[in-house]
Amino acid sequence: MFIRRARRDDNFQAVAELYLTVWRSAYAGMLAAEFLDQLTVETWHPERRWQQTWLAFQGTQVVGVCAAGPARKADRLGWGEIYSIYVHPSVQHQGVGQQLMTAALTDLDATTDRIYLEVLAANRAAQAFYSQLGFKQKDPAQLRTESQGELSVIEMERIRHH
């Protein structure tokens, strides 16, 4: 298993396939089956953010991905954001997510003391994982309307104090 920054010539089709596999596995029971069924590899475009992406490989196969960079929300100017982290079900609970997050957080920590992320309110396992990395829930869950329907989302943040 090794982790490295994505490169422009990486196989982003494989990364999109990983997204699809993980969404259908991890969010079964959390999101409507109709929602998950309409997802396709074309739903994602990880190549657009390749400069802000870390990849985990097992041999030549992409088994994990984490994207992070400057906050996208206007009210979080100067913050960093974890955009996404996905680990293939076959290698979950083996430290891959921890290694990906460590790489991304090290990158973000060089530029900011404040980092946030969003997680589904129903995804307790992910919330526990983020808590172990120093993230704390900010506010109660909020309903957000997406093109696919309403999602209940929690914002978590990590603020380093000097």
N, C-alpha and C positions, 0 to 999 in steps of 0.2 A: 504494500500500500504506500503510495506517495502522493503528496499534495504539491501543487504548483499553481502559479498564476496562469490564467488562460492566455492563449496566443491567438492572433488573428486567424491562423490557419487550422485551429482545432476543429474537431468534428462537432459542430453545434447542433446538427441533426440528432446526434447521439445524446447531447445534453437535453434537447427538447423531449426526446423519448424518455429520458430519466425523469423529467418533470412529470410527464403524463403517467408513468408507472407509479411514482410516489404519490401523486394526487389521488389516483384511483385506489391505492392501497391505504394511505394514511387517513384520508378524509371520508372513507366509506363509513356511513353511520353518522357522520358529522354534517355532511352536505347532502342535499337531495340526490338520489340516484340519477334523476333526469339531468341534473346539472353535470354530474361527473360523466355521464354517458355522452354528452354533447361535446366534451373536450376532445381535441385532436392534437397531434404533434404540432400542427400549424398554429395552435393557440398561443404558443410561446415563441419568443424571438431572442434567445440568449446571446446571439451574435451581436445584437445592438449594444450590449453592455459588456463586451468581452474584456475591456480594460479594467473593469471593476469586479472581475470574477475569479474565484479560486476553484480549481478542480481537484478531485481525488480520483486516483487511478488504482485499479487492481490489474496489474499487467498493462495491457493497452486499453482496457475497458474503463470508461468513465462511470464511477459508482457514487460520486458525490459532487455537489456544486454549492457554492455559497457566493452570493453577489452582495456587495456592500459599497457604500460611497457617501457622498454628501447627501444630507437630508433633502427629500423631495418636497416636503411641506413648507409653505411660506413661513409658518409660525415657528419653524425649527431651524431658522437660519443659523449657520455655524455649527449645527449638530451633524453627527454621522448617522447613517441608517443602515441596518441590516435589511437588504431588500428581500432576500430569500435564502433558504438553506434546505437542501433536499439530499437525502441519503437513500440509496437503493435498499429495499427491504431485506435483501440477502446479506447485507453487511451492517445493518443497524445494530446498535448496542455493542459496537466493537471499537469505539473511539474515533470513528471517521468524522462525525459531526463536531466533536470536540476539537479535532485538529483543524478542520475547516474554519470553525469559529475563531480559534486562536489566531490563525493566519489573518483573517479579516479584521479582527479586533486589534491586532498589533498594527496593522495598516492604519486603521481609523484612529487609534490612540496617538499616532504620530502627528495628527492634525487637530484633534479635538478631545475634550474631556467628557463630552456628552454624546451618548449614542442611544438611539431608540429603535424599536421594531414593533411590528404589529403581528398578532397571533390570534387565531380563532379562539373565541371564548370556550368552546367545547374541547379544545386541544390541550388537555391538562398535562399530558406527557411533555409536550413542547414547552409549556410554561414552566414546568419543573426543571427542564434542561436549561432554559434561559436563566432561571433563578440561580442555578449552580454557577453560572457565569457572571453573577452580580447584577442581573437585571431585576427590577422591581416593577410591579403593576402600578401604573400611574392613576388611572381613574376606573370607574366601573365600565363594563362592556358597553360599546356603542353599536347601534345598528347602522350599517352602511349599505346603501343600495348600489349594487354593481349591475352590469348588463345581464349577468346570470341570475340575479335575485338578491335578496337581502342576506347579509352576513353579519353575525355578531362578533365583533372584533375587540380585542383588548390591546392597549398600547402598553409596552413595557419600556423602561429606560434604565440606563446605567450611567451614573455620574461619578467620575473619579474626583476625589478630593486630594489636594496636594498637602 
